């Protein structure tokens, strides 16, 4: 099973209520990302993220775990600083298999919130968040996706008013829409992923890649699915349900690598010469641990010309329970990973859940913790910049 299809299972399980008999929980066990939220809270006082030259700060919440300040303000039309992450929640309330989701329709507390690196939090009502048309058949397909570039300067989202996906530049306020019309009903019925290249030039769903500068779109060949976008004219990384990982350029896929073990793609190196991912020793056709954890413990780089391993480094300095669920390339040397198994075990109401964010050096395997992002509630999602 490739990382894309495991991602899809996890994305389904993200929004599912927890419980011993839950189908999604049985499908991915403890490896699912249990997400929830009322308002954002950080576990540390002020955490500086040393990502390149930029210092990223996370505001500390009050004693009750709720962020100090307000999120009643909507995102200004321009002049917004780089984003740290975005999150949405179900107002901190429980929902159950479509039984009460209609009651969340139109409520501002269900909207995506964006958090700047300086700690400001805004509602983003133009970005569709929670699908309230839930049923026993589609209840796990809960939210419209967002994506944020690693520098935090751009965000992609589904614009329900325009019935199109959109990319917004936070500082200038410029908004570019994809040419394809996608109705809300289509999204609710089938869901999708959303990707944005680091330079903001291209935006993609699983089956379509759009150049936002020219407006040209490329259909991903049948049987392949977009996994990662790179900057400039570099190929897109695509994955097949049959197992191989390929590079898509000029409408054609070149099969590059066929993993033998569980493999999660981080993306291409900035120069395009390497495909970076994390892996372990468990064969891709075998189940994970009893706790649902895939033992990723190695970062590898695949040469994009030969398809052969160029480097391999075991993690060093990683916590024993690390289980990365989202990955991205940060720079020429490091990848960024999110481990979403924070919290969820305490008996508070609502629980505190979230992401631990790490960088991993792809040459040495050194793992560094850079932040813990948490939020309280029973269901929701959190997307960090670059992931």
QUIURBEL-V383700 format. One record per pair of residues at least 4 apart in sequence whose ideal C-beta (glycine too) atoms are under 7 Angstrom apart, sorted by the first residue. I is the first residue (numbers start at 1). J is the second residue. If there is no record, write none. Layout:
# QUIURBEL-V383700
i:I j:J
i:I j:J
This chain:
# QUIURBEL-V383700
i:1 j:5
i:1 j:6
i:1 j:284
i:2 j:239
i:2 j:243
i:2 j:263
i:3 j:7
i:3 j:263
i:3 j:264
i:3 j:265
i:4 j:8
i:4 j:225
i:4 j:227
i:4 j:239
i:5 j:9
i:5 j:241
i:6 j:10
i:7 j:11
i:8 j:12
i:9 j:13
i:9 j:27
i:9 j:28
i:10 j:14
i:10 j:28
i:10 j:31
i:10 j:32
i:10 j:33
i:10 j:325
i:12 j:24
i:12 j:140
i:12 j:141
i:13 j:24
i:13 j:25
i:13 j:27
i:13 j:28
i:13 j:32
i:13 j:140
i:14 j:32
i:14 j:33
i:14 j:35
i:14 j:381
i:15 j:140
i:15 j:142
i:15 j:143
i:15 j:379
i:16 j:22
i:16 j:24
i:16 j:25
i:16 j:140
i:17 j:22
i:17 j:94
i:17 j:95
i:17 j:96
i:17 j:379
i:18 j:22
i:18 j:25
i:18 j:34
i:22 j:26
i:23 j:27
i:24 j:28
i:24 j:32
i:24 j:140
i:25 j:29
i:25 j:32
i:28 j:32
i:28 j:292
i:29 j:288
i:29 j:291
i:29 j:292
i:30 j:291
i:30 j:292
i:30 j:293
i:31 j:288
i:31 j:292
i:31 j:293
i:31 j:294
i:31 j:323
i:32 j:292
i:33 j:325
i:33 j:340
i:34 j:344
i:34 j:353
i:35 j:353
i:35 j:379
i:35 j:380
i:35 j:381
i:35 j:382
i:36 j:89
i:36 j:350
i:36 j:351
i:36 j:353
i:36 j:375
i:36 j:376
i:36 j:377
i:36 j:378
i:36 j:379
i:36 j:380
i:37 j:87
i:37 j:88
i:37 j:89
i:37 j:92
i:37 j:375
i:37 j:376
i:37 j:377
i:37 j:380
i:38 j:66
i:38 j:89
i:38 j:92
i:38 j:350
i:38 j:375
i:38 j:376
i:38 j:377
i:39 j:66
i:39 j:67
i:39 j:71
i:40 j:67
i:40 j:87
i:40 j:113
i:40 j:115
i:40 j:121
i:40 j:375
i:41 j:61
i:41 j:65
i:41 j:66
i:41 j:67
i:41 j:352
i:41 j:374
i:41 j:375
i:41 j:376
i:42 j:47
i:42 j:58
i:42 j:59
i:42 j:60
i:42 j:61
i:42 j:372
i:42 j:373
i:42 j:374
i:43 j:372
i:43 j:374
i:44 j:60
i:44 j:372
i:45 j:60
i:46 j:57
i:46 j:58
i:46 j:60
i:47 j:57
i:47 j:58
i:47 j:371
i:48 j:55
i:48 j:56
i:48 j:57
i:49 j:56
i:49 j:370
i:49 j:371
i:50 j:55
i:50 j:370
i:51 j:56
i:51 j:330
i:51 j:370
i:52 j:331
i:56 j:84
i:56 j:117
i:57 j:117
i:57 j:118
i:57 j:119
i:58 j:84
i:58 j:119
i:58 j:371
i:58 j:373
i:59 j:67
i:59 j:68
i:59 j:119
i:61 j:65
i:61 j:66
i:61 j:67
i:61 j:68
i:62 j:66
i:62 j:68
i:65 j:352
i:65 j:376
i:67 j:121
i:69 j:121
i:71 j:113
i:71 j:121
i:71 j:122
i:71 j:123
i:73 j:122
i:73 j:123
i:74 j:122
i:74 j:123
i:74 j:125
i:75 j:80
i:75 j:114
i:75 j:122
i:75 j:123
i:75 j:124
i:76 j:80
i:77 j:173
i:78 j:171
i:78 j:172
i:78 j:173
i:79 j:171
i:80 j:116
i:80 j:170
i:80 j:171
i:81 j:116
i:81 j:117
i:81 j:118
i:82 j:116
i:82 j:117
i:82 j:151
i:82 j:152
i:82 j:153
i:83 j:114
i:83 j:115
i:83 j:116
i:83 j:148
i:83 j:152
i:83 j:155
i:83 j:170
i:83 j:385
i:84 j:115
i:84 j:116
i:84 j:117
i:84 j:152
i:84 j:385
i:85 j:115
i:85 j:373
i:85 j:382
i:85 j:383
i:85 j:384
i:85 j:385
i:86 j:112
i:86 j:113
i:86 j:114
i:86 j:115
i:86 j:146
i:86 j:148
i:86 j:155
i:86 j:383
i:87 j:113
i:87 j:375
i:87 j:380
i:87 j:381
i:87 j:382
i:88 j:110
i:88 j:111
i:88 j:112
i:88 j:113
i:88 j:129
i:88 j:130
i:88 j:143
i:88 j:380
i:88 j:381
i:89 j:375
i:89 j:377
i:89 j:380
i:90 j:95
i:90 j:104
i:90 j:110
i:90 j:130
i:90 j:377
i:90 j:378
i:90 j:379
i:90 j:380
i:91 j:104
i:91 j:107
i:91 j:109
i:91 j:110
i:92 j:350
i:92 j:376
i:92 j:377
i:93 j:378
i:94 j:378
i:95 j:100
i:95 j:101
i:95 j:379
i:96 j:100
i:97 j:136
i:97 j:139
i:98 j:134
i:98 j:135
i:98 j:136
i:98 j:139
i:101 j:132
i:101 j:134
i:102 j:132
i:104 j:110
i:104 j:130
i:104 j:132
i:105 j:132
i:108 j:123
i:110 j:129
i:110 j:130
i:111 j:123
i:111 j:124
i:111 j:125
i:111 j:129
i:112 j:124
i:112 j:127
i:112 j:129
i:112 j:146
i:113 j:121
i:113 j:122
i:113 j:123
i:113 j:124
i:114 j:122
i:114 j:124
i:114 j:155
i:115 j:121
i:116 j:120
i:117 j:152
i:126 j:159
i:126 j:161
i:127 j:146
i:127 j:157
i:127 j:158
i:128 j:144
i:128 j:158
i:128 j:160
i:129 j:143
i:129 j:144
i:130 j:142
i:130 j:143
i:131 j:141
i:131 j:142
i:131 j:143
i:131 j:144
i:131 j:188
i:133 j:188
i:134 j:138
i:134 j:139
i:135 j:139
i:138 j:188
i:138 j:189
i:141 j:188
i:141 j:191
i:143 j:381
i:144 j:158
i:144 j:187
i:145 j:192
i:145 j:193
i:145 j:194
i:146 j:155
i:146 j:156
i:146 j:157
i:146 j:194
i:146 j:383
i:147 j:156
i:147 j:194
i:147 j:195
i:147 j:196
i:147 j:383
i:148 j:152
i:148 j:155
i:148 j:383
i:148 j:385
i:149 j:153
i:149 j:154
i:149 j:196
i:149 j:198
i:149 j:200
i:149 j:385
i:149 j:386
i:150 j:198
i:150 j:328
i:150 j:330
i:150 j:385
i:150 j:386
i:152 j:385
i:153 j:169
i:153 j:170
i:153 j:171
i:154 j:167
i:154 j:168
i:154 j:169
i:154 j:170
i:154 j:196
i:154 j:200
i:155 j:168
i:155 j:170
i:156 j:165
i:156 j:166
i:156 j:167
i:156 j:194
i:156 j:196
i:156 j:203
i:157 j:166
i:158 j:165
i:158 j:187
i:159 j:164
i:159 j:166
i:159 j:177
i:160 j:184
i:162 j:166
i:162 j:177
i:163 j:181
i:163 j:182
i:163 j:183
i:164 j:177
i:164 j:178
i:164 j:180
i:164 j:181
i:164 j:182
i:165 j:178
i:165 j:182
i:165 j:194
i:165 j:203
i:166 j:175
i:166 j:176
i:166 j:177
i:167 j:176
i:167 j:196
i:167 j:200
i:167 j:203
i:167 j:212
i:168 j:175
i:169 j:173
i:169 j:174
i:176 j:212
i:178 j:203
i:178 j:210
i:179 j:210
i:179 j:215
i:179 j:217
i:180 j:208
i:180 j:217
i:182 j:186
i:182 j:187
i:184 j:188
i:185 j:189
i:186 j:190
i:187 j:191
i:187 j:192
i:192 j:205
i:192 j:206
i:193 j:205
i:193 j:206
i:194 j:205
i:195 j:203
i:195 j:204
i:195 j:226
i:195 j:228
i:195 j:229
i:196 j:200
i:196 j:203
i:196 j:229
i:197 j:201
i:197 j:202
i:197 j:229
i:197 j:230
i:197 j:231
i:198 j:231
i:199 j:231
i:199 j:232
i:201 j:211
i:201 j:212
i:201 j:213
i:201 j:231
i:202 j:209
i:202 j:210
i:202 j:211
i:202 j:212
i:202 j:229
i:203 j:210
i:203 j:212
i:204 j:208
i:204 j:209
i:204 j:210
i:204 j:226
i:204 j:229
i:204 j:236
i:205 j:226
i:206 j:225
i:206 j:226
i:207 j:219
i:207 j:220
i:208 j:217
i:208 j:219
i:208 j:220
i:209 j:217
i:209 j:218
i:209 j:220
i:209 j:226
i:209 j:236
i:210 j:217
i:211 j:215
i:211 j:216
i:218 j:251
i:220 j:224
i:220 j:225
i:220 j:226
i:220 j:238
i:220 j:248
i:221 j:253
i:223 j:240
i:223 j:241
i:224 j:238
i:224 j:239
i:224 j:240
i:224 j:246
i:224 j:253
i:225 j:238
i:225 j:239
i:226 j:236
i:226 j:238
i:227 j:237
i:227 j:238
i:227 j:239
i:227 j:265
i:228 j:237
i:228 j:265
i:228 j:267
i:229 j:236
i:230 j:234
i:230 j:267
i:230 j:268
i:230 j:272
i:231 j:270
i:234 j:268
i:234 j:272
i:235 j:247
i:235 j:248
i:235 j:249
i:236 j:248
i:237 j:245
i:237 j:247
i:237 j:265
i:237 j:267
i:237 j:268
i:237 j:275
i:238 j:246
i:238 j:248
i:238 j:253
i:239 j:245
i:240 j:244
i:240 j:246
i:243 j:258
i:243 j:259
i:243 j:284
i:244 j:255
i:244 j:257
i:244 j:258
i:245 j:256
i:245 j:257
i:245 j:259
i:245 j:265
i:246 j:253
i:246 j:254
i:246 j:255
i:246 j:256
i:247 j:254
i:247 j:256
i:247 j:304
i:248 j:253
i:256 j:275
i:256 j:302
i:256 j:304
i:256 j:307
i:257 j:275
i:257 j:302
i:257 j:307
i:259 j:263
i:259 j:279
i:259 j:284
i:260 j:283
i:260 j:284
i:261 j:279
i:261 j:280
i:261 j:281
i:261 j:282
i:261 j:283
i:261 j:284
i:262 j:279
i:262 j:280
i:262 j:282
i:262 j:284
i:262 j:294
i:263 j:277
i:263 j:279
i:264 j:277
i:264 j:278
i:264 j:296
i:264 j:324
i:264 j:327
i:265 j:277
i:266 j:276
i:266 j:277
i:266 j:278
i:266 j:327
i:266 j:328
i:266 j:329
i:266 j:335
i:267 j:276
i:267 j:328
i:267 j:329
i:268 j:272
i:268 j:274
i:268 j:275
i:268 j:304
i:268 j:329
i:269 j:273
i:269 j:274
i:269 j:276
i:269 j:329
i:269 j:332
i:270 j:331
i:270 j:332
i:272 j:304
i:273 j:303
i:273 j:304
i:274 j:301
i:274 j:302
i:274 j:303
i:274 j:304
i:274 j:310
i:275 j:301
i:275 j:302
i:275 j:304
i:276 j:299
i:276 j:301
i:276 j:329
i:276 j:335
i:276 j:362
i:277 j:300
i:278 j:296
i:278 j:298
i:278 j:299
i:278 j:324
i:278 j:327
i:279 j:296
i:279 j:298
i:279 j:300
i:280 j:294
i:280 j:295
i:280 j:296
i:280 j:297
i:280 j:298
i:282 j:286
i:282 j:288
i:282 j:294
i:282 j:295
i:288 j:292
i:288 j:293
i:288 j:294
i:289 j:293
i:289 j:295
i:293 j:323
i:294 j:323
i:296 j:324
i:297 j:314
i:297 j:315
i:298 j:312
i:298 j:313
i:298 j:314
i:298 j:315
i:299 j:313
i:299 j:335
i:299 j:360
i:299 j:362
i:299 j:365
i:300 j:309
i:300 j:311
i:300 j:312
i:301 j:310
i:301 j:311
i:301 j:362
i:302 j:307
i:302 j:309
i:302 j:310
i:303 j:307
i:303 j:308
i:303 j:310
i:311 j:362
i:311 j:363
i:313 j:362
i:313 j:363
i:313 j:364
i:313 j:365
i:314 j:365
i:315 j:360
i:315 j:365
i:315 j:367
i:316 j:364
i:316 j:365
i:316 j:366
i:316 j:367
i:317 j:366
i:317 j:367
i:318 j:322
i:318 j:367
i:322 j:339
i:323 j:339
i:323 j:341
i:324 j:337
i:324 j:338
i:324 j:339
i:325 j:338
i:325 j:339
i:325 j:340
i:326 j:337
i:326 j:338
i:326 j:387
i:327 j:335
i:327 j:336
i:327 j:337
i:328 j:335
i:328 j:336
i:328 j:386
i:328 j:387
i:329 j:335
i:330 j:334
i:330 j:335
i:330 j:336
i:330 j:359
i:330 j:386
i:333 j:361
i:333 j:362
i:333 j:363
i:334 j:359
i:334 j:360
i:334 j:361
i:334 j:362
i:335 j:360
i:335 j:362
i:336 j:357
i:336 j:359
i:336 j:386
i:336 j:387
i:337 j:358
i:337 j:360
i:338 j:355
i:338 j:357
i:338 j:384
i:338 j:387
i:339 j:355
i:339 j:356
i:339 j:358
i:340 j:355
i:342 j:353
i:342 j:354
i:342 j:355
i:342 j:356
i:342 j:372
i:342 j:374
i:343 j:351
i:343 j:352
i:343 j:353
i:343 j:354
i:343 j:374
i:344 j:351
i:344 j:353
i:346 j:351
i:346 j:352
i:348 j:352
i:350 j:376
i:350 j:377
i:350 j:378
i:351 j:376
i:352 j:374
i:352 j:376
i:353 j:374
i:353 j:375
i:354 j:372
i:354 j:373
i:354 j:374
i:354 j:375
i:354 j:382
i:355 j:373
i:355 j:382
i:355 j:384
i:356 j:369
i:356 j:372
i:357 j:370
i:357 j:371
i:357 j:373
i:357 j:384
i:358 j:367
i:358 j:368
i:358 j:369
i:358 j:370
i:359 j:368
i:359 j:370
i:360 j:365
i:360 j:367
i:361 j:365
i:361 j:366
i:373 j:382
i:373 j:384
i:375 j:380
i:375 j:382
i:383 j:387
